[in-house]
Amino acid sequence: MHIDLTKNEIEFQAEVRQFFAKNYPEDIRRKQNEGIPLSRADFIRWQKILNAQGWFAVNWPREYGGTGWTPVQKYLFAQEMAAIDAPRVVAFGVNMVGPIIYTYGTDEQKQKFLPDILSSAVWWCQGYSEPGSGSDLASLKTKADRDGDVYIVNGTKTWTTLGQHADWIFCLVRTSSDVARRQEGISFLLIDMESPGVTVRPIITIEGGHEVNEIHFQNVRVPVKNLVGEEGKGWTYGKVLLQHERTNIAGVAISQYRINRLKEKASESVHGGRPLIDDRNFARKVAQTEIELKALEYTELRTLASVAVGNAPGPESSLLKIRGTEIQQALDALMMEAAGYYALPYIPAQYDLDFPIEDRIGHGKETNTSLQYFNNRKASIYGGSNEIQKNIIAKHVLGL
């Protein structure tokens, strides 16, 4: 299959490419190139650059500050972002809670929260999973009891990505237990992380990073005006949000960038030896992954076309999530194979900007390869495990 771009689309792609060439900060580029973790300030600075250009809320309607782009423009923008290895936009505000607020929120909520999301003045995190309530999210136990004009929230949320940076958290909470179905009685609540009774505790992941957290709520008072939509309808809103999240998790453009990097590395001759890409077995695995990614790319384009006419991503978001994360993990394995023994050593200090480049081990990001491999094992679990996504496809697509 082939996409024939119009004259306007070619001009748009050139505009995006030129803007990135001029405005992508060199220090962030260096960190990305050398596998150095980005700070909260780095993410915010890059998002502010995009927003100043009007290119941050890619999927939002124009009336709320979005781009109003066509599916092809969104596709081209994602491709150009990946081509320069730009940081991924932190999705929790702009891609997840933002669409829920402008779709189901009150005018007061829209006026309060949407401008701060656009300007990256507020960092959001997600409060869905709990100890014992992950894939079976309807079993969540965090309670919000009504007391006049406030809810009193008690419970624990876990695997909260980048919650250590967050100013606000959007949560699914149980406002009623007297229901016929577990999915009923769940509400969608916005909570200020500075509220008394909120405690954030780090979870250190297998590669040694602090990416996720456990968040405890002890008698946290939340104004009723922070309830999004109707009380007891949070499950409906949460499902819509998860469909947007799963579409983003697919990471098609970034996987295409990684395949190109892999092929470049595998084509190099190390110490006068034969390039790895000349190994027919390795080349076959790369080709298979590339073909699978191309098929996923067109599924993503169909999803973008659906969103462009006002629809939320449907069951196809589950397919994107499954295949996208499987391809990401397949690329991790191929990267490990290509890096060879350079993937083994890890010296934390060498990922500081001041560490002398000549003293780094390996070439480029190889010494970070194993860390990414281990960290990314969770990709097939978060956002709703791939097994759960298969159940969704079986029910809503196949009618089983």
C-alpha positions in Angstrom: 0.0 0.0 0.0 1.1 3.6 -0.6 -0.1 7.0 0.5 -0.2 9.6 -2.3 0.2 13.0 -0.7 -1.4 16.1 -2.0 0.5 19.3 -2.7 -0.8 20.8 0.5 0.2 17.7 2.5 3.7 17.8 1.1 4.0 21.5 2.0 2.6 20.7 5.5 5.3 18.0 6.0 8.0 20.4 4.8 6.7 23.1 7.2 6.8 20.6 10.2 10.3 19.4 9.3 11.6 22.9 8.9 10.1 24.0 12.3 11.7 21.0 14.1 15.1 21.7 12.5 15.0 25.2 13.8 13.2 24.8 17.2 14.2 21.4 18.6 16.4 22.2 21.6 20.0 20.9 21.2 20.4 19.8 24.8 17.2 17.7 24.6 18.4 16.3 21.3 21.7 15.3 22.9 20.0 13.6 25.8 17.8 11.6 23.5 20.7 10.6 21.3 22.7 9.4 24.3 20.0 7.7 26.2 20.1 10.2 29.1 16.7 10.4 31.0 14.8 13.6 30.5 13.7 15.7 33.4 10.3 17.1 34.1 11.5 20.5 32.9 12.7 19.0 29.6 9.2 17.5 28.8 7.5 20.7 29.7 9.8 22.9 27.7 9.3 20.8 24.6 5.5 20.8 25.0 5.5 24.6 25.5 7.4 24.9 22.2 4.8 22.8 20.4 1.9 24.7 22.0 3.3 28.1 21.1 3.2 26.8 17.5 -0.4 25.5 18.0 0.8 21.9 17.5 0.4 20.4 21.0 -3.3 19.3 21.3 -3.2 17.4 18.0 -6.5 15.5 18.5 -8.5 18.3 20.2 -11.2 20.2 18.3 -10.2 23.7 17.2 -12.8 25.3 19.6 -10.8 24.1 22.5 -7.4 24.9 21.1 -6.7 21.9 19.0 -5.2 21.7 15.5 -8.2 20.6 13.5 -5.8 18.5 11.4 -6.8 15.8 9.0 -5.7 12.1 9.7 -2.9 12.4 7.1 -1.6 15.6 8.8 -1.6 13.9 12.2 0.2 10.9 10.6 2.8 13.1 9.0 3.4 15.1 12.2 3.9 11.9 14.2 6.4 10.6 11.5 8.4 13.9 11.7 8.4 13.8 15.5 9.8 10.3 15.5 12.3 11.1 12.8 14.1 13.6 15.1 13.6 11.3 18.1 11.7 14.0 19.9 10.3 13.2 23.4 6.9 11.7 23.4 4.2 14.1 24.6 3.2 13.3 28.2 -0.2 11.9 27.4 -2.1 12.1 30.7 -3.2 15.7 30.3 -3.5 16.4 26.7 -4.4 13.0 25.3 -6.3 11.4 28.2 -8.1 13.6 30.7 -8.3 16.6 28.4 -10.8 14.9 25.9 -12.8 13.6 28.9 -13.1 17.1 30.3 -14.1 18.9 27.1 -16.6 16.1 26.2 -18.2 15.4 29.6 -17.1 18.3 31.9 -18.9 21.4 33.0 -18.2 24.8 31.5 -16.4 25.7 34.8 -14.2 22.6 34.5 -13.3 23.4 30.9 -12.4 27.0 31.8 -10.3 25.9 34.8 -8.5 22.9 33.4 -8.1 23.0 29.7 -6.0 26.1 29.4 -3.5 24.8 31.9 -3.3 21.5 30.1 -2.6 23.3 26.8 0.1 25.4 28.4 1.7 22.5 30.3 1.2 24.5 33.5 -0.3 21.5 35.2 1.1 17.9 35.1 -1.5 15.2 35.3 -1.3 11.5 36.3 -3.8 8.6 36.1 -5.4 6.8 39.1 -7.0 3.7 37.8 -5.1 0.5 38.9 -5.1 -0.6 42.5 -3.4 -3.4 44.4 -5.6 -6.3 43.4 -7.5 -4.2 40.8 -5.5 -4.0 37.5 -7.0 -5.8 34.6 -10.1 -6.4 36.6 -10.6 -2.7 37.0 -14.3 -2.9 38.0 -13.2 -4.4 41.3 -11.6 -1.2 42.4 -12.1 -0.3 46.1 -11.0 3.3 46.5 -14.0 5.0 48.0 -15.4 8.5 47.7 -18.1 9.2 50.3 -20.3 12.3 49.8 -20.2 14.7 52.7 -22.1 17.9 51.8 -20.1 19.7 49.1 -17.1 17.4 49.3 -16.2 13.8 48.7 -14.0 12.0 51.4 -11.6 9.8 49.5 -9.8 6.7 51.0 -7.9 4.1 49.1 -4.7 3.3 47.1 -3.8 3.6 43.5 -0.7 1.9 42.1 1.5 1.8 39.0 0.9 5.6 38.7 3.3 6.6 35.9 5.2 9.8 36.7 3.0 10.5 39.6 6.0 12.0 41.4 5.8 15.0 39.1 2.0 15.4 39.1 0.0 18.4 40.2 -3.4 16.7 39.7 -4.6 13.1 39.3 -7.8 11.9 37.6 -9.2 8.9 39.4 -11.9 6.3 39.1 -13.4 6.0 42.6 -16.4 4.0 44.0 -19.2 6.4 45.1 -21.7 3.6 45.6 -21.5 -0.1 46.4 -25.3 -0.8 46.3 -25.3 -1.6 42.6 -26.4 -4.5 40.4 -23.1 -4.5 38.4 -19.6 -3.7 39.6 -19.2 -1.3 36.7 -22.0 0.8 38.2 -21.4 3.1 41.1 -17.9 4.2 39.8 -17.3 7.9 39.3 -14.6 10.0 37.6 -13.0 12.5 40.0 -10.2 15.1 39.7 -8.0 15.4 42.7 -5.4 18.0 43.6 -2.1 16.2 44.5 -1.4 18.9 47.1 -4.5 18.0 49.1 -3.9 16.9 52.7 -3.9 13.1 53.0 -2.3 12.4 49.6 1.0 10.4 49.9 3.2 9.4 46.9 5.5 6.4 47.4 8.0 5.4 44.7 8.1 2.0 43.0 11.5 1.2 41.6 11.2 -0.9 38.4 13.3 -3.8 37.4 15.9 -1.7 35.5 16.3 0.6 38.5 14.2 3.6 37.4 11.6 5.6 39.3 8.9 5.8 36.8 5.8 4.5 38.7 4.4 5.1 42.1 1.8 4.0 44.7 -0.5 6.8 45.8 -2.4 6.7 49.0 -5.5 8.7 49.9 -6.4 9.1 53.6 -9.5 11.1 54.2 -8.8 13.4 51.3 -11.4 16.1 50.9 -12.3 16.7 47.2 -14.9 19.3 46.1 -18.0 17.8 44.5 -17.4 20.3 41.7 -14.4 18.2 40.7 -16.7 15.3 39.7 -16.7 14.9 35.9 -20.1 14.1 34.4 -22.6 12.2 36.3 -22.0 10.4 39.6 -21.9 6.6 38.9 -21.0 7.0 35.2 -17.3 7.0 35.6 -16.9 3.5 34.0 -18.3 4.9 30.8 -15.9 7.9 30.8 -13.0 5.7 31.8 -13.5 3.3 28.9 -13.4 6.2 26.4 -10.2 7.4 28.0 -8.6 4.0 27.8 -9.5 3.8 24.1 -7.5 7.0 23.6 -4.7 5.7 25.8 -4.4 2.3 23.9 -4.3 4.1 20.6 -1.4 6.2 21.8 0.4 3.2 23.3 0.7 1.6 19.8 3.7 4.0 19.1 3.8 3.2 15.4 5.9 6.2 14.3 8.5 5.6 17.1 8.7 1.9 16.3 9.4 2.9 12.6 12.2 5.2 13.9 13.6 2.4 15.9 13.6 0.0 13.0 15.5 2.5 10.9 18.0 2.9 13.7 18.3 -0.9 14.1 19.0 -1.3 10.4 21.6 1.4 10.4 23.4 -0.2 13.4 23.2 -3.7 11.9 24.7 -2.5 8.6 27.8 -1.2 10.3 31.0 -3.3 10.3 32.4 -3.7 13.8 36.2 -4.3 14.1 36.3 -5.2 10.4 33.7 -8.0 10.8 30.7 -8.8 8.6 27.7 -6.5 9.3 25.0 -8.3 11.3 22.4 -7.4 8.6 24.2 -9.9 6.3 23.1 -12.7 8.6 20.0 -14.1 6.8 18.3 -15.2 10.0 18.7 -11.7 11.6 17.6 -10.0 8.3 14.5 -12.2 8.2 13.5 -11.2 11.7 13.9 -7.5 10.9 11.9 -7.9 7.7 9.1 -9.7 9.5 8.9 -7.0 12.2 8.9 -4.3 9.5 6.0 -5.9 7.6 4.0 -6.3 10.8 4.6 -2.6 11.6 3.4 -1.5 8.2 0.2 -3.4 8.6 -0.3 -1.8 12.0 0.4 1.6 10.5 -2.6 1.4 8.2 -4.8 0.3 11.1 -3.7 3.4 12.9 -4.6 5.6 9.9 -8.1 4.1 9.9 -8.4 4.9 13.6 -7.3 8.5 13.0 -9.9 8.8 10.2 -12.6 7.7 12.7 -11.5 10.2 15.4 -11.3 13.0 12.8 -15.1 12.7 12.2 -15.9 12.9 15.9 -15.8 9.3 16.9 -13.9 7.9 19.9 -11.5 5.1 19.0 -13.4 1.9 19.0 -12.3 -1.8 19.5 -9.6 -1.2 16.9 -7.7 0.6 19.7 -7.4 -2.8 21.4 -5.8 -4.2 18.2 -3.4 -1.3 18.0 -2.4 -1.8 21.7 -1.8 -5.5 21.3 0.2 -5.4 18.1 1.9 -2.2 18.9 3.3 -3.4 22.2 4.3 -6.8 20.7 6.2 -5.0 18.0 7.9 -2.8 20.5 9.0 -5.8 22.5 10.2 -7.6 19.3 12.3 -4.5 18.5 13.7 -4.6 22.1 14.9 -8.2 21.5 16.4 -7.3 18.1 18.2 -4.3 19.6 19.7 -6.5 22.3 20.8 -9.0 19.6 22.4 -6.2 17.5 24.1 -4.5 20.5 25.6 -7.8 21.6 27.9 -7.6 24.6 27.7 -3.8 24.6 24.2 -4.2 26.0 25.5 -5.7 29.2 27.4 -3.1 31.1 25.6 -0.3 32.9 27.2 2.6 34.8 24.6 5.0 36.0 27.0 8.0 36.0 27.6 7.7 32.3 24.0 8.9 31.7 24.8 12.3 33.2 25.5 15.1 30.7 28.8 15.8 32.4 30.2 12.3 32.0 33.0 12.4 29.4 31.8 11.1 26.1 35.1 9.3 25.4 34.6 7.3 28.6 31.2 5.9 27.6 30.9 2.2 27.0 29.8 1.0 23.6 28.5 3.2 20.8 25.4 5.5 21.2 22.6 3.9 23.2 23.8 0.3 23.3 24.6 0.3 27.0 21.1 1.5 27.6 19.5 -1.3 25.5 19.1 -3.9 28.2 17.5 -1.3 30.5 14.9 -0.5 27.9 14.4 -4.2 27.2 13.6 -4.9 30.9 11.5 -1.8 31.4 9.4 -2.4 28.3 8.3 -5.9 29.3 5.4 -4.0 31.0 4.1 -2.6 27.7 1.9 -5.6 27.1 0.3 -5.1 30.6 -0.3 -1.4 31.1 -3.3 0.3 29.5 -5.2 -3.0 30.0 -3.3 -6.2 29.5 -3.1 -7.7 26.0 -5.2 -10.7 27.2 -8.0 -8.4 28.2 -7.7 -6.6 24.8 -8.3 -9.9 23.1 -11.4 -10.4 25.1 -12.7 -7.0 24.0 -12.0 -7.8 20.4 -13.8 -11.2 20.7 -16.8 -9.5 22.2 -17.2 -6.3 20.2 -15.7 -7.3 16.9 -16.3 -11.0 16.5 -19.5 -11.1 18.6 -18.4 -14.0 20.7 
